[in-house]
Each structure stands twice: as C-alpha cells, then as structure tokens.
Amino acid sequence: MKIRQWFCENRRQVIAGTLMVVCIVVVLGLPYNIVSRLGVITILLCVFIFAAYNLNKRWWMPLVAFPVIVLLLLYSFGIDMIVSQIVYDSPFQISTESDVQVVPGGEVLSLSVAIEKESGQVVQQRNVTVCFYMPEDGPCVVGAHSLDLKPGDTYGISPVSETRVSENCHTARVLADSQYGVALLGPKCPDPNREELLLARADEVKVGEEAVIRTFAKGDIPVNVLGFAMVGDDHFLVVRCIDGKAKVGPGMSGSPIIQDDRIVGFLHSVSRYLKGPKLVMTRPAVEVYGGLKEYLGR
C-alpha cells in the first residue's frame, strides 16, 4: 500500500524519470541507421528535455538536460553523424592515371631527423610506413602526407624490429616532400619476390565492400570502405575499421589499403571518437602516385 501511495503522490516524477531512462536506453542501445530515421533524434531530444522539466518543474532543468542528451548522442553516434554528412559514394575527382603497377609497401621506416631546439640540435626518430616501391629498384613513397623534410637531404634509417628495410640500405635521400607523401631514394623492398599490384582509380573503388590495411608489423586489418570526402581542398577515401579494438595509430601513415588485389588508397590519418570503430582517412592511391610521379622515374 505504501508503494502504491508513493507512486500516486509522485506519479509525474516517476513517469518523467522513466521517459528519460527510455531515451537514454534508445540512444545507447539502438544503431544509428534506426535512430536517425524519421527525425527520431529530434523526438528523443524533445521528450528528454520535456521529461527533465516535469521531473521537478524547475526552469533550469531543460538547460541541464539538453547538453546531457547531446553529449550522449555524440558519444553513441559521433562517427555515424559525421559520415552521413561528409561521405559520398562517388569520388569528387578522378585521376587520368591508369594501369600503374607498383610493389605494395607496409614496412615501417624509422628516419633519424635532426631537430633544432633552444638547447641545440636533437636527433629524433620519426616512424613512417612505406606506401609503395617502384619496380626495378626505383624510389619509394612513404607517409601519404608531408613530413616537412627538405628535398636533397639524406637521412639515416634506424632498425625497426618489425621490418627488414634497413638491412639493405641505411640512408634515404629525399627526392620530394608534398601533401601526398615523401619520395625517397634508397630504401628497397625487403622481399624481392613480392608481387606488383595495380593502383585503382577512384571510380574503380568498390564502396560498401571490405578491404584491408596492409601492415607487416600487425598483419592485415579489415576495414569497410565508406566512400569519398572532401576536407578543405583534400580528397579522401574514408574507411572504417571493422574491429573497434584494431590498433591503428602513429607510424602507420602510408599503409596501403588493398581491395580485390588492387591498391585503393594509403593511410593518411585516423579520427578517434569515444565509442565505435576508428574512422580512417586515406589518400586515393592514384592521386598519391600522380602527385609524386615526376620524381618516381616514369
């Protein structure tokens, strides 16, 4: 009887609290492709804020409830919200390069780079992954982004436990440093029998299907190809790690993305969110080649 009496006396607060709990469960429990339909997110916001006000009829309750539900939405659906707004199935630009074959990379290089500081010159190790090697002992491309290295300079290559690149070469000369990566002369593929692969044009990429990030330190990392995005003036192929616990991070820039025995892109950067798989921005493969073509001997 006491419980029933309490419920009758606090009916409004109980209903309001229950509605707030239901909204939280929906946000944390349902996938974005369901919650985003028919303005469900807008309904959740309105119900949560209305219920918060009815909890104790204080004017400031909606002001507290609004950022709480927004933070929950970003926590649960941050990646999906961004993808739905910036990623498209079709590329924004298509390179004219075709039938380009290269030797895929995936090895980590550790470059010894001298940095000027107030205390003097300090040598730092900068780890970066090889995008690809040109056939017949040509140059290689690393990073898929600028490393702020000076063309013409020579840098030492230190041994890395997961790679054998430094066994056949201990220095690398910079041919070019651009937004598409760094062309180096010196490092050679440690596997002379590694098969060459074609670079896929952007319009040949199969959006919605799986691919892998090729690394020789951590093995192949499965990803889903989401589509293309423009960030400022930069054109990216966006992929998402299938395994939310996949370790993709520093030193892996340049790792080739392979789909159906073609290289579709090279890892550029990783976007991290509180929840969900990692979102990986990659440079379309042919664009990396085209941006550095004049330094690659073809």
C-alpha positions as CSV (number, residue, x, y, z in Angstrom):
1,M,0.0,0.0,0.0
2,K,2.9,2.4,0.8
3,I,4.4,1.8,-2.6
4,R,1.1,2.4,-4.3
5,Q,0.5,5.6,-2.3
6,W,4.1,6.8,-3.0
7,F,3.5,6.2,-6.7
8,C,0.3,8.1,-6.7
9,E,1.9,11.0,-4.9
10,N,4.9,11.1,-7.2
11,R,3.3,9.9,-10.4
12,R,4.5,12.8,-12.5
13,Q,8.1,12.4,-11.4
14,V,8.0,8.6,-12.0
15,I,6.7,9.0,-15.5
16,A,9.2,11.7,-16.3
17,G,12.1,9.7,-14.9
18,T,11.0,6.6,-16.8
19,L,10.8,8.6,-20.1
20,M,14.4,9.9,-19.5
21,V,15.7,6.4,-18.9
22,V,13.9,5.1,-22.0
23,C,15.5,7.9,-24.1
24,I,19.0,7.0,-22.7
25,V,18.5,3.3,-23.5
26,V,17.4,4.1,-27.0
27,V,20.4,6.3,-27.6
28,L,22.9,3.8,-26.2
29,G,21.2,0.6,-27.5
30,L,19.9,1.2,-31.0
31,P,22.1,1.6,-34.1
32,Y,22.3,5.0,-35.8
33,N,20.6,3.8,-39.0
34,I,17.4,3.2,-37.0
35,V,17.6,6.2,-34.6
36,S,18.3,8.6,-37.5
37,R,15.1,7.7,-39.4
38,L,12.1,10.0,-39.5
39,G,13.5,12.5,-37.1
40,V,13.8,10.1,-34.2
41,I,16.8,12.1,-32.8
42,T,14.6,15.2,-32.7
43,I,11.8,13.4,-30.9
44,L,14.3,12.0,-28.4
45,L,15.7,15.5,-27.7
46,C,12.2,16.9,-27.2
47,V,11.0,14.0,-25.0
48,F,14.1,14.0,-22.8
49,I,14.0,17.8,-22.3
50,F,10.2,17.8,-21.6
51,A,10.6,14.9,-19.1
52,A,13.5,16.6,-17.4
53,Y,11.4,19.7,-16.8
54,N,8.5,17.7,-15.5
55,L,10.8,15.9,-13.1
56,N,10.7,18.8,-10.6
57,K,9.2,21.8,-12.6
58,R,12.4,23.9,-12.4
59,W,13.1,26.3,-15.3
60,W,16.8,25.4,-15.4
61,M,16.2,21.6,-15.8
62,P,16.0,21.8,-19.6
63,L,19.2,23.8,-19.7
64,V,20.9,20.9,-17.9
65,A,19.2,18.1,-19.8
66,F,19.9,19.5,-23.3
67,P,23.8,19.2,-23.1
68,V,23.4,15.8,-21.4
69,I,21.4,14.2,-24.2
70,V,23.5,15.9,-26.9
71,L,26.7,14.5,-25.3
72,L,25.1,11.1,-25.2
73,L,24.2,11.3,-28.9
74,L,27.7,12.4,-29.8
75,Y,29.1,9.6,-27.7
76,S,27.0,6.9,-29.4
77,F,26.7,8.3,-32.9
78,G,29.5,10.8,-33.4
79,I,31.2,8.8,-36.2
80,D,27.9,8.0,-37.9
81,M,26.7,11.6,-37.8
82,I,29.9,12.9,-39.4
83,V,29.9,10.1,-42.0
84,S,26.3,10.7,-43.0
85,Q,27.2,14.4,-43.7
86,I,30.5,14.3,-45.4
87,V,30.9,10.9,-47.1
88,Y,29.6,10.2,-50.6
89,D,29.5,7.1,-52.8
90,S,31.1,8.8,-55.8
91,P,34.6,10.4,-55.9
92,F,34.9,14.2,-56.1
93,Q,37.7,13.9,-58.6
94,I,39.1,11.2,-60.8
95,S,42.8,10.9,-61.9
96,T,43.6,10.2,-65.5
97,E,46.4,7.8,-64.5
98,S,45.7,4.2,-65.3
99,D,47.4,0.8,-65.5
100,V,50.0,1.8,-62.9
101,Q,51.7,-1.1,-61.2
102,V,53.8,-0.8,-58.0
103,V,55.2,-3.0,-55.3
104,P,53.0,-2.5,-52.2
105,G,54.7,-1.4,-49.0
106,G,53.6,-1.8,-45.4
107,E,57.0,-1.8,-43.8
108,V,57.9,0.8,-41.1
109,L,60.9,3.1,-41.7
110,S,62.5,4.9,-38.8
111,L,64.1,8.1,-40.1
112,S,66.7,9.9,-38.0
113,V,65.7,13.6,-38.3
114,A,67.7,16.4,-36.7
115,I,65.5,19.0,-34.9
116,E,66.8,22.4,-33.9
117,K,65.8,23.4,-30.4
118,E,66.9,26.1,-27.9
119,S,69.2,23.7,-26.2
120,G,70.8,22.7,-29.6
121,Q,70.3,20.1,-32.2
122,V,68.4,17.0,-31.2
123,V,68.1,13.8,-33.3
124,Q,64.6,12.3,-33.3
125,Q,63.3,9.1,-34.7
126,R,60.3,9.6,-37.0
127,N,58.4,6.3,-37.8
128,V,56.5,6.2,-41.1
129,T,55.2,3.4,-43.3
130,V,56.1,2.7,-46.9
131,C,53.2,3.3,-49.3
132,F,54.8,1.5,-52.3
133,Y,58.1,0.8,-54.0
134,M,58.7,1.5,-57.7
135,P,59.6,-1.7,-59.6
136,E,63.2,-2.4,-60.6
137,D,64.7,-0.8,-57.5
138,G,63.2,2.6,-58.1
139,P,62.3,5.1,-55.4
140,C,59.7,4.5,-52.8
141,V,56.9,6.7,-51.4
142,V,56.2,7.0,-47.6
143,G,53.7,8.6,-45.3
144,A,50.9,9.8,-47.7
145,H,51.4,13.2,-46.2
146,S,54.2,15.8,-45.7
147,L,56.9,15.1,-43.2
148,D,58.5,18.5,-43.5
149,L,61.7,17.1,-44.9
150,K,64.0,19.1,-47.2
151,P,64.4,17.7,-50.7
152,G,68.0,16.7,-51.4
153,D,68.8,15.9,-47.7
154,T,69.9,12.5,-46.7
155,Y,68.6,10.8,-43.5
156,G,69.7,7.7,-41.6
157,I,67.4,4.7,-41.3
158,S,67.4,3.0,-38.0
159,P,66.5,-0.7,-37.5
160,V,62.8,-1.4,-36.6
161,S,62.1,-4.8,-35.1
162,E,59.1,-5.4,-37.4
163,T,60.8,-4.6,-40.7
164,R,63.9,-5.6,-42.7
165,V,64.1,-2.5,-44.9
166,S,67.2,-1.2,-43.1
167,E,69.1,-4.4,-43.9
168,N,69.8,-3.4,-47.5
169,C,70.0,0.4,-47.0
170,H,71.0,2.6,-44.1
171,T,70.3,6.0,-45.6
172,A,67.5,7.6,-47.6
173,R,67.7,10.7,-49.8
174,V,64.6,12.9,-50.1
175,L,63.5,13.5,-53.7
176,A,60.3,15.4,-52.8
177,D,58.1,16.2,-49.8
178,S,54.5,17.0,-50.6
179,Q,50.9,16.7,-49.2
180,Y,50.8,13.3,-51.0
181,G,53.8,11.9,-49.2
182,V,57.6,11.8,-49.4
183,A,59.5,10.2,-52.3
184,L,62.7,8.6,-51.0
185,L,65.7,7.1,-52.9
186,G,67.5,4.3,-51.1
187,P,65.1,2.0,-49.3
188,K,64.3,-1.2,-51.2
189,C,61.6,-3.8,-50.7
190,P,63.0,-6.5,-48.4
191,D,61.1,-9.1,-50.4
192,P,62.4,-9.2,-53.9
193,N,59.6,-11.6,-55.0
194,R,56.7,-9.5,-53.8
195,E,54.0,-9.3,-56.4
196,E,53.3,-6.0,-58.0
197,L,49.7,-4.6,-57.7
198,L,47.7,-2.2,-59.8
199,L,46.7,1.2,-58.4
200,A,42.9,1.5,-58.6
201,R,41.4,4.7,-59.9
202,A,38.8,6.4,-57.6
203,D,36.0,5.3,-59.8
204,E,37.2,1.7,-59.6
205,V,36.9,1.6,-55.8
206,K,34.0,-0.6,-54.5
207,V,32.2,1.5,-51.9
208,G,30.4,-0.5,-49.3
209,E,32.6,-3.5,-49.6
210,E,35.6,-4.7,-47.5
211,A,39.3,-4.0,-47.9
212,V,42.4,-4.4,-45.7
213,I,45.0,-2.1,-44.3
214,R,48.3,-3.9,-45.2
215,T,50.9,-3.8,-42.4
216,F,53.8,-6.2,-41.9
217,A,54.0,-5.4,-38.2
218,K,50.4,-6.1,-37.2
219,G,49.1,-8.1,-40.1
220,D,46.1,-7.2,-42.4
221,I,43.5,-5.0,-40.6
222,P,39.9,-5.5,-42.1
223,V,38.0,-2.3,-43.0
224,N,34.8,-1.2,-44.6
225,V,35.0,1.2,-47.5
226,L,32.5,4.0,-46.7
227,G,33.1,6.4,-49.6
228,F,34.7,9.7,-50.5
229,A,35.0,13.0,-48.7
230,M,36.4,16.5,-49.2
231,V,38.1,18.1,-46.3
232,G,39.1,21.6,-47.3
233,D,40.9,21.1,-50.6
234,D,41.9,17.5,-49.8
235,H,40.2,14.5,-51.4
236,F,40.0,11.4,-49.2
237,L,38.7,7.8,-49.4
238,V,37.1,7.1,-46.0
239,V,37.3,3.6,-44.4
240,R,36.2,2.3,-41.1
241,C,37.9,-0.5,-39.0
242,I,35.6,-3.5,-38.7
243,D,37.2,-4.4,-35.3
244,G,36.7,-1.5,-32.9
245,K,39.8,-2.6,-31.0
246,A,42.1,-2.6,-34.0
247,K,45.3,-0.7,-33.3
248,V,45.7,1.9,-36.0
249,G,47.8,4.9,-35.0
250,P,51.1,6.8,-35.1
251,G,53.7,5.4,-37.5
252,M,51.2,3.7,-39.8
253,S,50.7,6.7,-42.1
254,G,51.3,5.4,-45.6
255,S,50.0,1.9,-45.1
256,P,48.4,0.6,-48.3
257,I,44.6,-0.1,-48.4
258,I,44.0,-3.2,-50.6
259,Q,40.8,-4.3,-52.2
260,D,40.4,-7.2,-54.7
261,D,44.2,-7.3,-55.3
262,R,44.3,-3.5,-56.1
263,I,45.7,-0.7,-54.0
264,V,42.8,1.8,-53.5
265,G,44.5,4.2,-51.0
266,F,47.2,4.9,-48.5
267,L,46.5,5.7,-44.8
268,H,46.7,9.4,-44.1
269,S,45.2,9.9,-40.6
270,V,42.8,8.4,-38.0
271,S,39.8,10.1,-36.4
272,R,39.1,8.9,-32.9
273,Y,35.8,9.0,-31.0
274,L,34.6,7.9,-27.6
275,K,32.7,4.9,-28.9
276,G,32.7,2.8,-32.1
277,P,35.3,1.8,-34.7
278,K,38.0,4.0,-35.9
279,L,37.4,6.2,-38.9
280,V,40.4,6.2,-41.2
281,M,41.1,8.9,-43.8
282,T,43.2,7.6,-46.8
283,R,44.6,9.2,-49.9
284,P,43.3,7.7,-53.1
285,A,46.1,5.6,-54.5
286,V,46.4,7.0,-58.0
287,E,46.4,10.6,-56.6
288,V,49.4,9.8,-54.4
289,Y,51.2,8.4,-57.5
290,G,50.2,11.3,-59.7
291,G,51.3,13.9,-57.1
292,L,54.8,12.5,-57.0
293,K,55.1,10.9,-60.5
294,E,57.8,13.2,-61.8
295,Y,60.1,12.0,-59.0
296,L,59.5,8.3,-59.5
297,G,61.3,7.7,-62.7
298,R,58.3,7.2,-65.0
